[in-house]
Amino acid sequence: MAIGIFDSGVGGLSIAQQVRTLLPHEDLIYLADSGHAPYGEKSGQYILQRCTTIIQCLIDKGATLVVIACNTATVSAISALREMFPIPIVGVEPGVKTAVKNCKSGVVGILATTQTLKSAPFQQLAQRFSSKIKVLAQACPGLVEQVEALHLTDHKTQALVAQYVQPLLNKGADHLVLGCTHYAFLAPVIKKVAGPNVSIINTAIPVALEVARRLDIEGLASASTAAGGECFFSSGEQDLAHRQFNALWGKAVKVETF
């Protein structure tokens, strides 16, 4: 038994790291669909097809619960995928509720992909809080590609972050919600632009807690006291994949082709 985790690329490693911290005895299988990234500019049908293929692959490799560690895939496909597969599927949702609860300026900014912001689930999420607070959505084309290329702090990345974050600050946002798992790896740059008085909201910890809860409810939690293992797969170019995983996971790992 294992927890399967996937993303359009390596951004979901930010989720996997929290799952590993919270659940040290579980085996993890992580699949990065980097060869088809970014999902944020793809059609909903294309994303559903990729997710279907990937989840079946994870099940074939032993996954008994799957985490869609991708905001775009979650909003585009999770309902259909839950009908298609008999195992628990956990998605990610921008932490708007947390931001709204703690917001003092009355304005919350959300950084996300174009596809996430266009989706009906996101529109409904934003509408749910619109009577309480002003929710400003900002599409961020190019940021996923910068993370995939491991350009986490270079000039182009800093310029893109400033281009997307500054308008939200100008309109009074005191909380910025990271609506894409890739953006967690840009949090230091985003924080530098936003300044000390703006809170950055990441969803990795709530997702990991939900995974733990579902494992317990479904009776799928590991009974082992040994450290869980990890397997990594990528549909992207292998030399780059090894550099991506070694840099973002924090230690040298073997990455197999998917």
Secondary structure, 3 states (H helix, E strand, C coil): CEEEEEECCCCCHHHHHHHHHHCCCCCEEEEECHHHCCHHHCCHHHHHHHHHHHHHHHHHCCEEEEEECCHHHHHHHHHHHHHHCCCCEECCCCCHHHHHHHCCCCEEEEEECHHHHHCHHHHHHHHHHCCCCEEEEEECCCHHHHHHCCCCCCHHHHHHHHHHHHHHHHCCCCEEEECCHHHHHHHHHHHHHHCCCCEEECCHHHHHHHHHHHHHHHCCCCCCCCCCCEEEEECCCHHHHHHHHHHHHCCCCCEEEC
